[in-house]
């Protein structure tokens, strides 16, 4: 475990305030003023005709020759606060950055006939392959929340040697437990918020489903039912439990050989704490963990300081880790 202290901002000590603050008060997205930008429409590799919308932030003149691929969490986008703040820090340190929108998220809305899911590692593979061929053979990957699980799963499969290191922030590594947790009374606020936007996409007619199926999905009150009636069958899984079992990154940790940093707060209101306490972290030498007492779910808002002018703690932790691997490969 990496000894790194996080102190929450005064008056923002609570787990819900930590989680929500950055959503309500996101950093200004001035990335297009910081470096050259571009858009990439990347075909997926599953013959569905779907495309991923990638936002490309080119490196500055003082480039370190490395690229950072970022993937957002559930119902987020390339504009999510952590995507913007980490991208800004990375560009300033010499990286090129690819901020990926998962299927039908953000600017990629309407470009896919299939939904994204927590184990869609083939989409990450397509992005890594494209960036390796077009921009750099030296890549870092960072995932958040649902995509942190996706990244861990991908890194436990057959990742290419172009990936130097990776990070996973607030990952729901046991999908069944995480589903049960967010479907409980404790997770009702987050469950209702996510289900509302997920159902809006189903209502929009994006997906090739019957009116009967659509009606059934829109009546779902729990994540379990939504995944059972929609996510799992649309993604080719036999059932919701088959989906959770196949895509939970917990069973991939022992196969990860690439250096990785996992950041998590014990008071995370979305990921159940017991799914962390039972993991034998010392058995996974490639993984470094930063587990803080507070910080919420992808929150980590501290007091502003000379080192952290905006008080956003996460970008520095992640970029310090990536930088340490840049130096080793020079």
N, C-alpha and C positions, 0 to 999 in steps of 0.2 A: 504494500500500500504506500502511495506517495504521501508524504507528510506535507499537506498544503492546507492552511487554515482559511476558512471562509467565515466572515462575520457579516450577518445580514444588516442592511441599512436600518438605522433607527426609525422606529414606527412601522417598519415593514418586516418585522420578525416572523410573522405568521406564515404558514405554508400556503394559504390561499392568496395572501397579498403578494408573496414572492412569485407565485405562478401567474397571477393576473396583471401585475404592475407593468411588465414589459409589453403586454398585449394592449393595454390602455394607453401607455406612453412609450411607443416604440421609438427607436433611434431614427433620425432623419436619414432617408435613403438618398444619399448624394453620391452613390457609387459611380454614376455616369459622369460626374465632375472630377472624380478621382482618377479614373483610367478609361481607356477606350472600351466600349461595350458592344456586344453583338448578340443576336439570337440564333439558336440552332434548333431546327426541327429534326429530331432523330427518330427514324423508324424503329419500332420494337422488333424483336427477333422471333416472335411467336406466330408470324403469318396472319395476324389479326388485322393488319392495315393501320394499327394504332401508331401514334407518334408521341414523343416526349418533347416538351418545350423546355429548352435549356437556356439559361442566361449566362453569357460569357463575359467575364470581366478580365480583360487582357492584363498581363503583368506590366509594371512600370519599366522604364528603361533600365533600372537597377534590378533586373530580375535575378532570382536565385536558381532559375531553371526548373522549378518544380510547379506542379499544378495541384490545387485542392478542389476536390469534388464534394459538394455539400448536398445533403438530402433532408428535407423537412419532415415534420411529424404529421399526425392525422389532421386532415383538413387544413393544413398549412399551405405554404407556397414558397416560391423563391423570394417573396417579399416578407416572410416571417421575420420577427425581430432578431432572432438568433442567427438567421441566414445572412442578414444585412450586417450585423455587428461583427460577426466572425469574418465575413468576406472583407470588410473594411480593414480589419486588423491584418488579415492575410495579404491584401494588396500592398499595404504600407510596409510589409516585411519582405516584399519581393516575389510573392506568389502570383500565378495566374489562377483564376477562380471560375469554376463552373457551378452555378446554382441551379439544381435540377428541380423541375416541377414533376411530381408523380402524376400518374395518369388522371386527366381531367381536373387537375388542380391549378389554381392561379391562371396564368396566361395559356395554360394547356387545356383549359376547359373546352370541350367539344372536339378534341383531337383523338379521343379513344372510345371504343365500344365496350371495353372491359374496365372494371374498376381496379384501383391499386389495392394491394394487400400487404400484410406484414412480412411476407416471405418472398416477395417478388425480386429475388436476387438476379434473375436473368435480365431485368431492366438495368440494374446497376452494372452488370457485366457488359451490357451494350454501351453504356456511357464510358466505362473504363477503357474499353477497346477503342472507342472513337477518339477519346482524348489522348490515349497512348500513341495512336497512329498520326493524329493531326497536330498535336501540340507538345507533348513531352513524354518521355519514357519513365519519368520519375513522378509518382503520384501519391497523394495522401487523400484519404476519404474520411468524411465526418458525417455521422448520422445522428438524428435527434428523435427522441420518443419512439414512435412506431418504426421510423427508419433506422433508429439505432439498433433495434432488434434485427431489421433486415441486413444491416451492415455486419453485425456479428455472425449472422447465419452465412452470409456470403464469404466472410473471411474464414469460416470453418469448412467451406466447401473446397473449391480449387481456384483460389485467387491467383492472378498472374503475378510474376515477379516485379512488375512495374510498380506495384503498390509498396511503398516504403514503410508506411505505418498508417494507423487509422484511429479514430475516436468514436465513442458511442456515449451519448449523453441521455440520461434518464430512460434507459431501455426497458420495455416490458418483456423480460426474457422468458417468462412463463405465461403464454397467452391465455390459457384457461384460468389461471389464478387472477391474472390482470382483468379478465372479463368479469369474473365473479366479483372482484373488488369494485369495479366501476359500476356494476349493476346493483351493488348494495346501496343502502341509504347514504353511506359516506361519500359515494361517488356520484350521487344523483345530479348535482349541478353540472359536472363535466359530461356525464352521459347524455343529459338532455340537450346540452349545447351541441355536441358532436352529432347526435342523431338528427337534430333539426337540419343541419347543413347536408348531411349524407342523404337524407330523404329528399331534400330539394333537388339533388342531382338525379335521383331516381324519378322524380316527378317531371323533370325537364325533357324526358324522352331520349336521353343519351344512349340508353342501353336497350338492346333487342330482347325485350321481355314482353309477355302478354299483359293485358289489362288485369287479368285475374292475379298474376304474379305481382304486378305493381301494387294493386290494392292490398294484398297480403303483406307486402314489405312495408308499406306506409303505415300499417297498423301496429308495427313492432314497437314495443315499449322498452325492450332491453337490447343490449349489444349482442347477447347470445343469440336472440331470435333474428336480429338483423344479419349477423354473420351466417346463421343457419339457412335463412331464406334467400340471402342475396350474395354476400361476399364469397362464401365457400363454393356454392354451385357455379357462380359466374367465373370463378378462378380455377375450376376443374377438379375440386376436391370432392370426395365422396360424401362428406358430412362436415359439420362445423367442428366436431371433435377431431376428425382426420386433418382438417386445416390447422387447428391449434397444435396438434401433435407434430405435424410435419414442419411447421414454420417457427416453433418456439426456439429461440437461439440458445436456450439453456443446454440443449443436447449437442450443440456444436462447439461449445467453449473449449473442450479438451482437444479439438482438432485444429485450433488456431495456432499458427506458427509465426505469423507476422506480428511485430510489436503493436500493441493497442493500448489506448487509454480509455477507461470507463469511468464516467463521472456520474454520481448519483447522490441525492439527498435522502437522509433517513425519514424526513417528514414529507416525502413526495405524496401528494394527495391523489395520484392517479395509479401509481405502481405499488402493489402491496409490499410492506416491509419484510415479510417472512420469506419472500422469494429471493431476497438478498442474503439474509442471515444464514441461510442453509447452504450457500455456495462455498465450496472449499477453494477459495481464491488462491491460496498458496500452491495449489496443484497445477496452476496454469502460469508457467513462467513467462510466457509472452505477454501476459496482461498486467497492466498497472492500473490500480484502482484509486480513485479519489472519492471517498465516501464521507460526506459532510453531515453534520447534525441537522442543519437547516438549509433552505434553498428552494424548497418547493419542486415543481416539475418544470425543468428547463428555465428556472428563474435566476437564482444566484445574483441578486441585486445587493451590492454592498454600498458603503458610504464612498462618495467621491474622494479621490486623493490625487497626489501628483502622479502616481503610477497608474491609477484608474480614474481619469478625469470625469467619466460619466458613471462610474460606479459599477459598470458591467464587468463582472469578475470572470465569466466563462471564456471570452475570447483570449485573454492572456494565458490562462491555464492550457488551453488547447494549442495555441500557437507556440508557446514555450516548448511543449512536448514535440510538436512537429519540427520546430527549429533544431532541436537536439538531434534529430535524425537527418536533417539536411546536412549538418556539420559532419556527421559521421560518414556521409557518402561523397564528400567533396574530394 
